[in-house]
Amino acid sequence: MPFDVYQSCPCGSGKKLKFCCQAVAADMERVSKYRENEQDRLALQVLDGLEKSHADNPWVIVSKAGLLLRDSQPLQAKQMLERLLDGQPDHTLAIALYATAAFAAEGYQASRRAIHRALQLSSAAFPSVVGGLAMGIADEMFNQRRYLAARQYLVLAMRVFPDSARQTVFQQLLEFDGDANISYPLRSAYHLAPYSGSDETKRQVQQARGLAGIGCWGPAARVFADVADKDAQNDQLWRNIGLCRAWDGDNTGAAQALRKAAELSADFQAGVEYETLAQLLDESITTDRVDTIIVDHEVKSASRLLSLLDDEPRAVRLEVAPEQGVPSAAGQFELIDRPADEAGDPKTASLESIPTVLGRVVVFDAIENDDQSSHAYLVGFEGPSLDEARKLLESVAGDEVERVKPDDENEPNMPIDSVPTEMYRLLWRAHFSDDVSAVRRATLIREHWQKAVHNTWLKSPLSALGGMTPEQAAEDASLKRQLTAAVYALDSYCEQHRHGLEVAELWEPLKLKAPEPIDVESDAALHSFSALQLHRLPVEQLSDDRLSYILKRALLQRHRVFLYRVLVEAMKRPQCAEKVGLASVYDALITVCDELNRRGEALKWIEQAKEFAKTEEKPFELIFGLQMRELAIRTEDPDDPETIPLVRQMLDYYGPKVPRFAEAIGNLLRSRGIDSPVELSQSTMESQIGVGAKTSGGLWTPNAETEPEGEKKLWIPGDS
């Protein structure tokens, strides 16, 4: 469609196209068509020709720069845009594209000034460009473990993007807030604190808040710091400095400011929260870490190596799960510190008898077309365990493998991940053989965490405590704030590793007071509460509306111990649980009880959920799903006397209705080491239910969300 010559010129001059860039309009129309058809190379060819005859035309330059960015050539795009901005420094589209190009070419730190300029001048005119820039920054921050910054840039993208693109960002924000691999206090919404001062400082604070409101958190932190020079004892100012620095990706400066806020705060619990954030930020930047590394070995024959490893008692073959677009491994093994059969009776296996994983070996076949030889990659935590694993691999393989020498002898192994040394001490890399039941595994894992917390952690020096152990710090009244924060940091680490820590068990041995509950009569809006503040709410005293809101937050955050408290309270008030969806609440309760090793309670909730399901419109799918959940939980214990009666009942009822049901049940029982009550061969299954039998509706699965039909209100994490 031809450009309308009486519309504003796309070059951004503000003039009509007829009186500005009409000379290039016909060629730019061709460029536009090529871009619509995703023929970027042809579009670039036209623009190359235009650049020779109209080298300074803004429309040509920004169009070519945009295509270069799409073609992963940010440096060339940046150079073109620099030339344009030298002559037209206020060209808003060029400013936004230049920030995008600079960020893509040089990273966040080197391009911060350009990014802040784009946020100030280009967000309103070009929200899609600036929103895309914010999303890119969020991704970089996430990869660098700067999680407060990653979340805040996602929130910024939500604000900037046009309505049509916000749903995608909203979904990413939900995924971020529900990511259990991130410490839960770093997945929380935080808000700048109010400040009252002199007229002069009020104006500066207003300026800082304005900068923070458009995403210029680094400049905002500097303005807040200028105010703090005049009012150095104000903890709220230091809190705001810390948050703005964290949102800007400066975790080091943020931790320093938050500690200052903690020292100055007259509110002990507020000080604990600032200190907790500081300790978690320190974890992300500390150099005292244990790296996960890969040791590469070239292999003569992958099949021969696999055979040798299969014959080694300390090498246990694992199933290889194929990944789309990634060459499948020929095989993978866990290398363990002793043969698995030395663990003793699986029913009485102990922490001491269970083998420990030294490392994992992944073997890849040669790729003839790419002239790629076979390789074996040994992966594990750097240190004595991985050294032992390497010696084991090389002794088993003999001359079948040769370690690949690194290009840089000073850095023999590049880390692919790392964990702070202080937390590494708590890890247990156990290898459970198939004959150790799921119930026994859960019991042993819980015993490990009890030992790790009450023995290892309590007696290990922590940098946040000045090198003292928690037991030693408990005797020093001046360290109560830091020690309480260390407990919350430990709690977040346990949650990341799927262990629900009862922090209340640590208050007495550490001579700490339990945190004071937050007054529920306060008129403070709950959407402004951080994760740690939510945990201090007396949920039993909340109104139904407030409890429903807290339940949404708890389901998203998935802190197991807190979620359990909220779910149990919600079930005492059916009208409250119904606002979220009773089926979803039952599902969450069953899951969290199972994860907290409350197996009996999980089965109790399943029975209640079955009674509820009978009142629903489609009870078959719901009850079927619940019985499958019950069977999965019961088969975790091979000695559960109710398992076989339940299997017989389900086979009789569901066998004729659900395709391949008998086969699925047989596979489940075999995987749990339970003898099947009936012969479940393919022929038996076919004669029992018929080939190709179909149900009238889709199957309900435990992870499926049950929601009422119709329009749903959009709820944003951190909002009421």
Secondary structure, DSSP 8 states (H G I E B T S, - for coil): ----TTSB-TTSSSSBGGGTTGGGHHHHHHHHHHHHTT-HHHHHHHHHHHHHH-TT-HHHHHHHHHHHHHTT-HHHHHHHHHHHHHH-TT-HHHHHHHHHHHHHHH-HHHHHHHHHHHHHHTTTT-HHHHHHHHHHHHHHHHHTT-HHHHHHHHHHHHHHS-HHHHHHHHHHHHHHHT-TTS-GGGGS----------HHHHHHHHHHHHHHHTT-HHHHHHHHHHHHHHSTT-HHHHHHHHHHHHHTT-HHHHHHHHHHHHHH-SSHHHHHHHHHHHHHHHHHH-S-EEEEEEEEEEES-HHHHHHHHHT-TTEEEE-----TTS---SEEEEEESS-GGGG--TTS--TTTS-BEEEEEEEE--BTTTTB-EEEEEEEETTHHHHHHHHHHHHHHGGGEEE---S-TTS-S-EEEEEEHHHHTT---B---TTS-HHHHHHHHHHHHHHIIIIIITTS--GGGTT--HHHHTT-GGGHHHHHHHHHHHHHHHHHTT----THHHHTTTT--------TT----GGG--HHHHHTS-GGGS-HHHHHHHHHHHHHH--HHHHHHHHHHHHTSHHHHHHH-HHHHHHHHHHHHHHTT-HHHHHHHHHHHHHHHTTSS-HHHHHHHHHHHHHHHHTTSTT-TTHHHHHHHHHHHHTTTSTTHHHHHHHHHHHTT---SS---HHHHHHHH-TT---SS----TT-----SS------TT--
